[in-house]
Amino acid sequence: MSPAVDAPRRSRLHPVLRRLRPNAEVRRAGGRTGVPWAVLLLVLASWASFLIIDERDEFAVDHPLYIHFPDFSQRPWRIVPNLVVTPLVNTQPDQIVLVTALLLGFGIPVERRLGSKVVLGVFWGATAAAAVLGGALLHALYPLFPDVHAFSEGGWHRIFNGGSAGGFGLMGAMAATSRWTVVWVALYCLWEPSFWLVVTQDYTAVLHVTAFFTGLAAAHVVLGRRTVCAAGPAGVRSPPG
């Protein structure tokens, strides 16, 4: 008789860690590994802007690096450069802490599961969607409700900068790759109204919500395309993104 072999002991955290794994669709699509260089690059650029750029008054609407929503109709030539540069411009201490937490907490899982190109695409794409859709909505709401703080001083008459919208877009993308997508969406829907009531009470919440669901939808599209490719007749997976 062969000697008895003790079964490997598993940590008490094993059931929890299993549930934190990406969902089956992500594993079929082929999760990525390696150094999350895209996230680290975004964090480095965000901190560089925070340390180099002097803080300006939030009503300095002439600042070339900040997004001012009236520019969408009055000076549209400023929008494209703003959408490229502004997500990396962070000037407030609480802002850079939030952006860093979002990038490291949600950007790294997305990059490991979907690739560096997806991280960069979601970061800037979610920011652009938030700015364009949020700007269009503000153009419709401000003339109707000029006395509402969120649409006037908190929206039309102030500037916006920073990578929080892109960070929440990555949170949405991470939610799409998780087994608990519904739970993540529910947590976010609880977080944003609470943060709005306690801290901001301005138009920022609209931008964050738009970015989150843009990232969620974008990741679902990427996963769908890669899963179909992985399940094709030749069994060929899509190249790393």
Sequence and secondary structure as in RCSB ss.txt:
>XXXX:A:sequence
MSPAVDAPRRSRLHPVLRRLRPNAEVRRAGGRTGVPWAVLLLVLASWASFLIIDERDEFAVDHPLYIHFPDFSQR
PWRIVPNLVVTPLVNTQPDQIVLVTALLLGFGIPVERRLGSKVVLGVFWGATAAAAVLGGALLHALYPLFPDVHA
FSEGGWHRIFNGGSAGGFGLMGAMAATSRWTVVWVALYCLWEPSFWLVVTQDYTAVLHVTAFFTGLAAAHVVLGR
RTVCAAGPAGVRSPPG
>XXXX:A:secstr
           TTHHHHHHTSB HHHHHH    S  HHHHHHHHHHHHHHHHS    TT TT TTSB TTHHHH 
GGGHHHHHHHGGG   SHHHHHHHHHHIIIIIHHHHHHH HHHHHHHHHHHHHHHHHHHHHHHHHHHHH TT TT
TIIIIITS B SSHHHHHHHHHHHHHHBTTHHHHHHHHHHHHHHHIIIII STHHHHHHHHHHHHHHHHHHHHHH
HHHHHTSTT       
